Amino acid sequence: MKWQKLNMKIEKPDLYDIHEQLTRLKEEGKKIVGVIAHSIVPDEIIHAADCIPLHFCLGGTEEQMVLGQTYLSQTTCGFQRVNLGIFEGREEISYQIYELMDFVIAGTFCNGVQNTGMYLDNYFDKEQYQFIIPHGSKPNSFEFFHGEIIKLKKYLEKKTNIKISNRKLIESIQLYNELRTVYQEIDKYRQGENPKISLGEIQKLIHHLNLNGPDLNLKKVMEFLDAVKRSELPPKKGVRIFLTGNGILIEDNFVQIVEDSGCIIVGDDLWTGFEFYSSPVNVDFSNPLDALADRYLNRNLSGRMIPDSYRTEKMLEIYKKRNIKGIINNYLKFCDSFSNSADYFKQKMKKKNIPVLNLERDYSQNSIGQIRTRLEAFLEML
């Protein structure tokens, strides 16, 4: 069977269709909740409030980044400059998906998230909710985070006039866990000696999830998994690579550049990839909020956690299991979570005889040639 006949080729999400779908849902009375603080905000609570979690994952161009400098300086994270640039240039965008947001969950994920939430509230009439996130996972941090989840639950109940019962929470947790299970099955097809897929395909599915919510995404990923199972695709060839660092936005072609350079990304810990389905929520029928706090604080793969022992252990486990040859650490200039620790990370991996390429970048087109040159040199070394 051929790829085209199975409809396995995943294109970037159709923004027109997404805009139309979200508009219909708003007309039916659903709230669209923007999420900037990716990977640590429990989407299950948003879903249990009968809302659609809409993650900031659009854009990824130099033009948007420059527009965002109206609010944030050039020495701030390019991701947040892009987010504000999309709002600043919204009159030139045909399908203003972010304009559909009723309010935004920001908070203390990093300085960039805090600033973006503030500017969206002050200049673009998008009410922000400040979700305060600790950097550690010690018992006192857990208790604090658990309290923040309770506050978020009460805020959503007030905004929606919907009581978020334990039953609703458990149903949402079970839906997201089912979705994670399907992603884990898909992920198996890039782990083996002859991988059929790579991060490129998985990332597009995650982008679909981040823009449409879990209900529509579950149908899409199940169709894709069925197509992969029935396919006779030739195995992908190249150097087996693990990609860590910042997530990749929809218009950012970095993953394609990496994969076109002669490697296969058979492992990652990105919030636009493996992070979402890396671990389920352990359902606690008596107290689902405890289960959510455990998953999102103790078992996230964000580079912001101190220490990052869980993330490192997960990375090393995947690296060994999948016969990976090297790590590409992709991080945006001035990113609090990754840029400050890049050299420390490289030295830590060096002690384990794991080669690392630190790639600091932004969304500038001028840097693409240099990125390709450094990738080629790293792969040649491997």
N, C-alpha and C positions, 0 to 999 in steps of 0.2 A: 504494500500500500504506500502511496506517495503522500508526502507532507501536505500538499495542497488539497488533495482529496479528503484528508482527515481534518482539514481546517485547523491545523495545529499552530500555524503561524500567527503569533499574537502581535497585533499592531498596537501602537500607542493608543491609549483610551481616546474615544471620539468625544471631544469636549462638547460638541453640539448635543449629542445624545445624553450626556451626563447633565448638562444644563437643563434640558427638557425634563428629564427624569426627576431631578431635584425640585424643579419648579412645580411639577405635579404633586410631589409629596408635600411641599409647603402649602399648596392649595387645599390639600386634604387635612391640613392642620398640624403636620409634623414640624418640629423645630430642626433647623440645621445648625449643628454645633461645631464651630471651628476648633481644631486642636493644633496648637503650635508645638507644645511640649511632647513630641513624639516618643513613644515606647515606654513611658512611665505613667501616663494617664489611662486609667482603666476604661476602655471603650465599652465594656460590658454594662457599666452604670449608665452611660449615655444611651445605650440601646434599650436598657430596661425602662428608661424614662420615655420610650417611644420616640426617640430622636435619632437623627442620622449623624454619626461622627464623621466630619469632613476634615481630613488631615491636610495640612499645608504641604503640598508636594508638587504644585504646578511650577512652571517656569524653569529657570536654570540658564538664562542667557546673559550676555554681557550688557545688553541694552537695559534689561530689567534691573540689573545690579547697579548701573549708573543712575537710573531713575531713583532708586532707593536711597542714593546719597543725598537726596533732598532732606532726608531725616536722619540718616546714620552716616557717620564719617567713613572714609576709606579704610580706617583701621578697625572696622568691626566686621563681623562674620558676613560673608557673601550671601549665605542662605537667607539671613534676615533682611539684608538689603534687597534681595530679589523679592521677598514677600511684600515689602513696602513698595517696591517698584511696580509690582502688578497693580496695587491699589492706586498708586500715583498715575499710572498710565491706563486706568480702567476705561476711559472714554474711547480709547483706540481698540479695545477688545470687544469682539462681537458677542462672545458668550461669557458674561461676567460671573463665573461660578462663585468666586469668593464673596461677591455682593449678596449672594443668597443666604449667607450666614446670619443667624439671628443674634448670636453672641459668640465669644471666643474664650477658650480656656488657655490662659498663658501661665504666668507664675515664674518660679525660680529654677527652671531647668538649667538655664544659663543666663548670662547678662543679655545676650541677644534676644532671647525669648521675652525677658522682662521689658526691654526697650520696645520691641515690636508690639506687645500687648498695650503698652502705654500710648504709643502713637496711633494705633488703630482706634483706641478709645477716644483720644483727644481730637483726632483730625478726620476720622473716617466713620464716626458714629457706630462703631462696633464695640459694644459693651464687653469689657474683659473681666474674666473671673481669675483671680490670682490663686493658683494651685501651688502651695508651698511644698517643695520636695527636698528632703534631707539628702546629703551626699554619702551617708553611711548606712549600714544595715544592722547596727547594734540594737539591742533590745529597746533602748530609749528612743532610737530613731524609728523603730517599727511602731512603737506606741504613738509617736508624733504623726507618722504617715497615716496610720489607721485613723487618727482623729481628723486628718485632712480629707480622707475619703468620705468620712461621715459628713463633714461640712459640704463637700461637693455634692453628695447625695441630697442633702437638704436644699442646696441651691437649685439643683435641677428640679426637684419637686415644686419649689416655689415658682420657677420660671414656666413650668409646664402644667401646673395644677394636676399632676399625676402622682399618686402614691407609689413609691418604688418598694414593693413588698419583697420579702425574701424569695417568694415563689417566682416573681418576675426576674430577680437577679439570678437565680439558679437557672432559669430557662435561657437567659442571655449567656451565662457562663457555658452552659452545655452547647449552645449554638456556636460560640467562638471556639470551644474545644473541638467540636466536630470539624470546623473549618481548619483548625490547626492540624488535625489528623490527616485531612486530605492533602494539605501542603506537605506534610512529612512524607506521605506516599509519593507525591510528585518529586520531592527532593531526592528520593532514592535513585532516580534515574539520572542523577549527575554524580553519584558517589562512586560507582563501580569503575572497573578497568576501562570500559568502553561507554562513556556517558552519552546519553541521547540528548540531554539538554544541559544548559548552563545557567548562570545567574541571569543572563539577558531575558530569558523567558519567564523565570520566576518573578523578576522585578516588575515586569509589566502586569502580572497578576496582582501583585501587592499594590501597585498604583491603582488598579481597578478597585481593590478593596478600600483603599484610603479615600477614594472619591465617591464610592457608591454605598459603602456599608456592607455588612456581612451577608444579608439575605440574598442580594443579587450576586455577590461574589461567590457564594457557595455553589450556586448553579454553574457559574462560569468555570470554576476550578474542577468541578466534578466532570464536566464535559472535556476539559483539557486532559485530565488524568485518564479518562477512558480512551481518548485519542492516542496518548502516549503508549498505553498498554497494547493497543492494536497496531501500532506503527512498526515499520521496518526501516526506520531512519538509519543512515550510516552513522557510526559513532563519531563524535567530535574529536578532533586531534589537536594536540598542543601541550604546552607545559602546564602541569596542574598547579593552580594558584589559589591561595586564600586571600580574599579581599576584606580588609577591615577599615574602620574609620567612619567618615560621614556618609549618610544616605545619599542617594542619587535622585535628583529631581527629574521630572518627565522630559524636559527639553535639554537635559544635560546628556551628552553622548559619551560620557567617560567610560561606561562599561563596554560599549561597542568599540571604542578606541583600544581598550585593554584586550578585548577578545580578538580583535582584528590584528593584534600585534604578534599573535602566535601562541596564545595561551588559552586555557579553559579555567574559568572561575568555578571550581567544584566545591568551594566552601566559602562562607562569609559570615559576618555577624552584624550586617547593616540593618537599620530600621526599615529600609526599603527591600529587605530580603529575609534572611533566616531569623532575625530577631523575633519577628511576630510569632512564628511557630516553633521557636526553640524549646519552649516548655509550656505545658498546659497549666490552667488554673486547677489546683487540687480541690475539687468541689467539697465544701463543708456545708451540709444541708442545714445545720443549726446556725451557722454564722458565715454566710458567704462573703461578708466584708473582710473577715480575717483572711479568707482564701485569696481574695483580690490583693490585699496588702502584701501577703507573702509573695505572690507571683511578681507583682510589679516593682516591689522594692528589693527583694532578696534575689530574684532570678531574672533581672533585666540585663541586657548586654551593652548598656550605655557606657561610653568612655568617661562619664562624669562621676562615676562612683569611686569612693576612696575607702579602703583599697579596692582595686578592680580584680580581686582574686577569683571571683566566680566567672567573670568574663574570660580571664586568662585560662582558667582550667577548661572551660568549654572550647576555647580556641585550640588549645593543645590537643584535646581529645579528638576534635575533628581533623586537625592537621595530621595526626598519626594514623587515624582510622582510614582516611581517604588518600593516603599516599601522596601528600602534597609536597611540592618542591620548594616553595618560597611564599612569603607574605608580602603583599602590597598594602602599605598603610597610606590610604588616601584621606587627606584632611584639608579642609578649607583654611586659608589664611585667616588668622585672628580668631579661630574657633577655640573657645575656652576649653571645651571637652577633650580635644585631641591634639591641638598644635603644641600646647605647653608640655605635653608628656611624650612627644614623638621620639626624642632622643633617648629618654629613659626606656621607652618600650623597645626600641631597637637594641639597646644594650642588654635588656632582659632576655630577649629572644636569642641574641648572640651567645649568651651563656649556655643555651640549649642547642647550639649549632643550627639555628634556624635563620636563613638569610632573609633580610627585610629591606624593602625599598620604601623609603619615606618619600611620598609625593605630596608636597604642599602645592596647592593650586587654588584658583578661583574660577570664575566662568568666562574669563577673558579668552578670546579666540587666539590672541598672540602667543599664548602659552602652549598651544596644542602641539606644535612642532617639537618643542623642548620635551614635552611629556612623552611623545613617541620615541624620541632619541633615548631618553633615560629608560624607558620600558625595554627597548631593544637591547640596550647594554646589560640590563639586569637579567633578561631571559638568556642572553648569550653566556653570561656568567654561570647561570644555573645549568 
